[in-house]
Amino acid sequence: MSDKAVSSGKVSAAQMAEMVFESIANDQFYIYSHPQALGNVQTRMEAIVQQQNPPNPFAARPDIGEKLKAELRS
């Protein structure tokens, strides 16, 4: 499953390496390969701070969650 998840990524290893070197040059600790996903991170962090169970990351797009599960099973 890990191989499939890595190989199906939309960010190449070369692109990620470039992001890492740029971040080092800019003294930036966090590197976001998919900044559009930060909303899910914020929601999860708020649940942690409020001592709640983690929210469903696919609540807004259940179709994506189902597709991901199906692809990981195949």
NURO-304869 format. One record per atom (N, C-alpha, C): residue number from 1; atom name; x, y, z. Coordinates in nm, 3 decimals, decimal comma. Each point is the difference from the previous one (the first is absolute). Layout:
N
+-----+------+---------+---------+---------+
! pos ! site !       x !       y !       z !
+-----+------+---------+---------+---------+
! NUM !   CA !       X !       Y !       Z !
...
+-----+------+---------+---------+---------+
This chain:
74
+-----+------+---------+---------+---------+
! pos ! site !       x !       y !       z !
+-----+------+---------+---------+---------+
!   1 !    N !   0,083 !  -0,119 !   0,000 !
!   1 !   CA !  -0,083 !   0,119 !   0,000 !
!   1 !    C !   0,088 !   0,126 !   0,000 !
!   2 !    N !   0,110 !  -0,007 !   0,074 !
!   2 !   CA !   0,089 !   0,116 !   0,005 !
!   2 !    C !   0,057 !   0,032 !  -0,138 !
!   3 !    N !   0,043 !  -0,105 !  -0,071 !
!   3 !   CA !   0,054 !   0,021 !  -0,135 !
!   3 !    C !  -0,103 !   0,065 !  -0,090 !
!   4 !    N !  -0,125 !  -0,048 !   0,009 !
!   4 !   CA !  -0,106 !   0,056 !  -0,084 !
!   4 !    C !  -0,026 !   0,146 !   0,037 !
!   5 !    N !  -0,003 !   0,031 !   0,127 !
!   5 !   CA !  -0,024 !   0,137 !   0,044 !
!   5 !    C !   0,111 !   0,093 !  -0,047 !
!   6 !    N !   0,125 !  -0,045 !   0,010 !
!   6 !   CA !   0,113 !   0,082 !  -0,041 !
!   6 !    C !   0,003 !   0,018 !  -0,151 !
!   7 !    N !  -0,024 !  -0,109 !  -0,074 !
!   7 !   CA !   0,009 !   0,008 !  -0,146 !
!   7 !    C !  -0,115 !   0,076 !  -0,063 !
!   8 !    N !  -0,110 !   0,014 !   0,070 !
!   8 !   CA !  -0,115 !   0,071 !  -0,058 !
!   8 !    C !  -0,001 !   0,148 !   0,037 !
!   9 !    N !   0,103 !   0,046 !   0,069 !
!   9 !   CA !   0,006 !   0,140 !   0,041 !
!   9 !    C !   0,009 !   0,096 !  -0,117 !
!  10 !    N !  -0,052 !   0,118 !   0,019 !
!  10 !   CA !   0,002 !   0,100 !  -0,105 !
!  10 !    C !   0,124 !   0,091 !   0,009 !
!  11 !    N !   0,077 !  -0,014 !   0,107 !
!  11 !   CA !   0,123 !   0,077 !   0,016 !
!  11 !    C !   0,115 !  -0,098 !  -0,017 !
!  12 !    N !   0,088 !   0,029 !  -0,094 !
!  12 !   CA !   0,112 !  -0,091 !  -0,026 !
!  12 !    C !   0,106 !   0,014 !   0,109 !
!  13 !    N !   0,087 !  -0,098 !   0,004 !
!  13 !   CA !   0,111 !   0,005 !   0,097 !
!  13 !    C !   0,088 !   0,122 !  -0,029 !
!  14 !    N !   0,020 !   0,031 !  -0,128 !
!  14 !   CA !   0,082 !   0,116 !  -0,035 !
!  14 !    C !  -0,066 !   0,130 !   0,047 !
!  15 !    N !  -0,132 !   0,010 !  -0,016 !
!  15 !   CA !  -0,071 !   0,119 !   0,047 !
!  15 !    C !   0,008 !   0,012 !   0,151 !
!  16 !    N !  -0,014 !  -0,112 !   0,069 !
!  16 !   CA !   0,007 !   0,002 !   0,146 !
!  16 !    C !   0,140 !   0,039 !   0,046 !
!  17 !    N !   0,101 !  -0,052 !  -0,068 !
!  17 !   CA !   0,138 !   0,036 !   0,034 !
!  17 !    C !   0,022 !   0,150 !  -0,017 !
!  18 !    N !  -0,054 !   0,055 !  -0,108 !
!  18 !   CA !   0,012 !   0,145 !  -0,022 !
!  18 !    C !  -0,066 !   0,078 !   0,113 !
!  19 !    N !  -0,118 !  -0,047 !   0,043 !
!  19 !   CA !  -0,070 !   0,066 !   0,112 !
!  19 !    C !   0,085 !  -0,005 !   0,127 !
!  20 !    N !   0,065 !  -0,113 !   0,023 !
!  20 !   CA !   0,083 !  -0,016 !   0,120 !
!  20 !    C !   0,116 !   0,098 !  -0,003 !
!  21 !    N !   0,070 !   0,007 !  -0,113 !
!  21 !   CA !   0,114 !   0,091 !  -0,009 !
!  21 !    C !  -0,043 !   0,147 !   0,011 !
!  22 !    N !  -0,113 !   0,035 !  -0,059 !
!  22 !   CA !  -0,052 !   0,137 !   0,013 !
!  22 !    C !  -0,034 !   0,030 !   0,144 !
!  23 !    N !  -0,060 !  -0,095 !   0,068 !
!  23 !   CA !  -0,037 !   0,020 !   0,140 !
!  23 !    C !   0,123 !   0,019 !   0,087 !
!  24 !    N !   0,103 !  -0,080 !  -0,025 !
!  24 !   CA !   0,124 !   0,015 !   0,076 !
!  24 !    C !   0,059 !   0,138 !  -0,024 !
!  25 !    N !   0,004 !   0,042 !  -0,126 !
!  25 !   CA !   0,056 !   0,131 !  -0,034 !
!  25 !    C !  -0,078 !   0,113 !   0,066 !
!  26 !    N !  -0,132 !  -0,019 !   0,017 !
!  26 !   CA !  -0,085 !   0,104 !   0,059 !
!  26 !    C !  -0,021 !  -0,019 !   0,150 !
!  27 !    N !   0,075 !  -0,094 !   0,062 !
!  27 !   CA !  -0,013 !  -0,029 !   0,142 !
!  27 !    C !  -0,145 !  -0,030 !   0,038 !
!  28 !    N !  -0,065 !  -0,077 !  -0,084 !
!  28 !   CA !  -0,141 !  -0,037 !   0,019 !
!  28 !    C !  -0,005 !  -0,144 !   0,051 !
!  29 !    N !  -0,058 !  -0,021 !   0,117 !
!  29 !   CA !  -0,003 !  -0,133 !   0,061 !
!  29 !    C !  -0,101 !  -0,092 !  -0,066 !
!  30 !    N !  -0,122 !   0,047 !  -0,016 !
!  30 !   CA !  -0,106 !  -0,083 !  -0,057 !
!  30 !    C !  -0,001 !   0,010 !  -0,152 !
!  31 !    N !  -0,019 !  -0,114 !  -0,064 !
!  31 !   CA !  -0,005 !  -0,007 !  -0,146 !
!  31 !    C !  -0,134 !  -0,062 !  -0,037 !
!  32 !    N !  -0,074 !   0,070 !  -0,083 !
!  32 !   CA !  -0,132 !  -0,047 !  -0,039 !
!  32 !    C !   0,000 !  -0,039 !  -0,147 !
!  33 !    N !  -0,005 !  -0,129 !  -0,027 !
!  33 !   CA !  -0,006 !  -0,046 !  -0,138 !
!  33 !    C !  -0,138 !   0,024 !  -0,059 !
!  34 !    N !  -0,100 !   0,006 !   0,085 !
!  34 !   CA !  -0,139 !   0,021 !  -0,044 !
!  34 !    C !  -0,066 !   0,102 !   0,093 !
!  35 !    N !   0,030 !   0,131 !  -0,018 !
!  35 !   CA !  -0,052 !   0,101 !   0,092 !
!  35 !    C !  -0,152 !   0,005 !   0,007 !
!  36 !    N !  -0,068 !  -0,050 !  -0,102 !
!  36 !   CA !  -0,147 !   0,000 !   0,003 !
!  36 !    C !  -0,053 !  -0,094 !   0,108 !
!  37 !    N !   0,083 !  -0,087 !   0,051 !
!  37 !   CA !  -0,044 !  -0,093 !   0,104 !
!  37 !    C !   0,014 !   0,057 !   0,141 !
!  38 !    N !   0,050 !   0,122 !   0,013 !
!  38 !   CA !   0,021 !   0,058 !   0,133 !
!  38 !    C !  -0,130 !   0,019 !   0,077 !
!  39 !    N !  -0,112 !   0,015 !  -0,069 !
!  39 !   CA !  -0,128 !   0,012 !   0,069 !
!  39 !    C !  -0,029 !  -0,124 !   0,083 !
!  40 !    N !   0,030 !  -0,118 !  -0,055 !
!  40 !   CA !  -0,018 !  -0,125 !   0,075 !
!  40 !    C !   0,094 !  -0,007 !   0,119 !
!  41 !    N !   0,120 !   0,051 !  -0,017 !
!  41 !   CA !   0,097 !   0,001 !   0,111 !
!  41 !    C !  -0,052 !   0,089 !   0,113 !
!  42 !    N !  -0,051 !   0,117 !  -0,037 !
!  42 !   CA !  -0,052 !   0,092 !   0,101 !
!  42 !    C !  -0,118 !  -0,062 !   0,075 !
!  43 !    N !  -0,090 !  -0,064 !  -0,073 !
!  43 !   CA !  -0,116 !  -0,064 !   0,063 !
!  43 !    C !   0,045 !  -0,109 !   0,097 !
!  44 !    N !   0,099 !  -0,078 !  -0,042 !
!  44 !   CA !   0,049 !  -0,108 !   0,087 !
!  44 !    C !   0,070 !   0,058 !   0,123 !
!  45 !    N !   0,078 !   0,105 !  -0,017 !
!  45 !   CA !   0,069 !   0,061 !   0,114 !
!  45 !    C !  -0,100 !   0,060 !   0,099 !
!  46 !    N !  -0,106 !   0,060 !  -0,051 !
!  46 !   CA !  -0,102 !   0,054 !   0,090 !
!  46 !    C !  -0,065 !  -0,112 !   0,081 !
!  47 !    N !  -0,023 !  -0,115 !  -0,062 !
!  47 !   CA !  -0,056 !  -0,114 !   0,073 !
!  47 !    C !   0,096 !  -0,048 !   0,108 !
!  48 !    N !   0,129 !  -0,001 !  -0,031 !
!  48 !   CA !   0,100 !  -0,041 !   0,099 !
!  48 !    C !  -0,001 !   0,094 !   0,120 !
!  49 !    N !   0,001 !   0,130 !  -0,027 !
!  49 !   CA !   0,003 !   0,100 !   0,107 !
!  49 !    C !  -0,128 !  -0,010 !   0,085 !
!  50 !    N !  -0,112 !  -0,030 !  -0,063 !
!  50 !   CA !  -0,128 !  -0,011 !   0,071 !
!  50 !    C !  -0,023 !  -0,140 !   0,056 !
!  51 !    N !   0,099 !  -0,087 !  -0,013 !
!  51 !   CA !  -0,005 !  -0,138 !   0,049 !
!  51 !    C !  -0,120 !  -0,075 !  -0,056 !
!  52 !    N !  -0,022 !   0,014 !  -0,130 !
!  52 !   CA !  -0,108 !  -0,070 !  -0,069 !
!  52 !    C !   0,059 !  -0,105 !  -0,093 !
!  53 !    N !  -0,082 !  -0,095 !  -0,038 !
!  53 !   CA !   0,043 !  -0,099 !  -0,098 !
!  53 !    C !   0,027 !   0,070 !  -0,133 !
!  54 !    N !   0,091 !  -0,056 !  -0,081 !
!  54 !   CA !   0,030 !   0,064 !  -0,127 !
!  54 !    C !  -0,122 !   0,001 !  -0,092 !
!  55 !    N !  -0,018 !   0,109 !  -0,074 !
!  55 !   CA !  -0,111 !   0,008 !  -0,093 !
!  55 !    C !   0,027 !  -0,085 !  -0,124 !
!  56 !    N !  -0,105 !  -0,032 !  -0,073 !
!  56 !   CA !   0,013 !  -0,074 !  -0,125 !
!  56 !    C !   0,062 !   0,094 !  -0,104 !
!  57 !    N !   0,120 !  -0,031 !  -0,049 !
!  57 !   CA !   0,065 !   0,091 !  -0,097 !
!  57 !    C !  -0,072 !   0,005 !  -0,135 !
!  58 !    N !  -0,091 !  -0,093 !  -0,024 !
!  58 !   CA !  -0,072 !  -0,004 !  -0,127 !
!  58 !    C !  -0,146 !   0,041 !   0,015 !
!  59 !    N !  -0,033 !   0,064 !   0,110 !
!  59 !   CA !  -0,141 !   0,038 !   0,024 !
!  59 !    C !  -0,053 !   0,089 !  -0,112 !
!  60 !    N !   0,080 !   0,092 !  -0,047 !
!  60 !   CA !  -0,045 !   0,091 !  -0,105 !
!  60 !    C !   0,001 !  -0,066 !  -0,138 !
!  61 !    N !   0,083 !  -0,103 !  -0,017 !
!  61 !   CA !   0,013 !  -0,068 !  -0,130 !
!  61 !    C !   0,004 !  -0,151 !   0,020 !
!  62 !    N !  -0,112 !  -0,061 !   0,041 !
!  62 !   CA !   0,000 !  -0,145 !   0,025 !
!  62 !    C !   0,039 !  -0,082 !  -0,122 !
!  63 !    N !  -0,024 !   0,054 !  -0,119 !
!  63 !   CA !   0,038 !  -0,072 !  -0,122 !
!  63 !    C !   0,151 !  -0,024 !  -0,007 !
!  64 !    N !   0,076 !   0,096 !   0,046 !
!  64 !   CA !   0,145 !  -0,014 !   0,000 !
!  64 !    C !   0,042 !  -0,109 !   0,099 !
!  65 !    N !  -0,061 !   0,000 !   0,116 !
!  65 !   CA !   0,031 !  -0,103 !   0,100 !
!  65 !    C !  -0,031 !  -0,139 !  -0,051 !
!  66 !    N !  -0,112 !  -0,016 !  -0,066 !
!  66 !   CA !  -0,037 !  -0,132 !  -0,054 !
!  66 !    C !   0,093 !  -0,040 !  -0,113 !
!  67 !    N !   0,038 !   0,093 !  -0,084 !
!  67 !   CA !   0,092 !  -0,030 !  -0,111 !
!  67 !    C !   0,135 !  -0,041 !   0,055 !
!  68 !    N !   0,050 !   0,072 !   0,101 !
!  68 !   CA !   0,127 !  -0,034 !   0,061 !
!  68 !    C !  -0,002 !  -0,140 !   0,060 !
!  69 !    N !  -0,105 !  -0,031 !   0,073 !
!  69 !   CA !  -0,013 !  -0,134 !   0,060 !
!  69 !    C !   0,000 !  -0,107 !  -0,108 !
!  70 !    N !  -0,074 !   0,023 !  -0,106 !
!  70 !   CA !  -0,009 !  -0,099 !  -0,109 !
!  70 !    C !   0,135 !  -0,020 !  -0,067 !
!  71 !    N !   0,073 !   0,109 !  -0,023 !
!  71 !   CA !   0,130 !  -0,010 !  -0,065 !
!  71 !    C !   0,102 !  -0,071 !   0,089 !
!  72 !    N !  -0,006 !   0,026 !   0,129 !
!  72 !   CA !   0,093 !  -0,065 !   0,092 !
!  72 !    C !  -0,028 !  -0,149 !   0,013 !
!  73 !    N !  -0,125 !  -0,041 !  -0,019 !
!  73 !   CA !  -0,036 !  -0,141 !   0,009 !
!  73 !    C !   0,037 !  -0,078 !  -0,126 !
!  74 !    N !   0,014 !   0,070 !  -0,112 !
!  74 !   CA !   0,027 !  -0,071 !  -0,127 !
!  74 !    C !   0,148 !  -0,024 !  -0,022 !
+-----+------+---------+---------+---------+
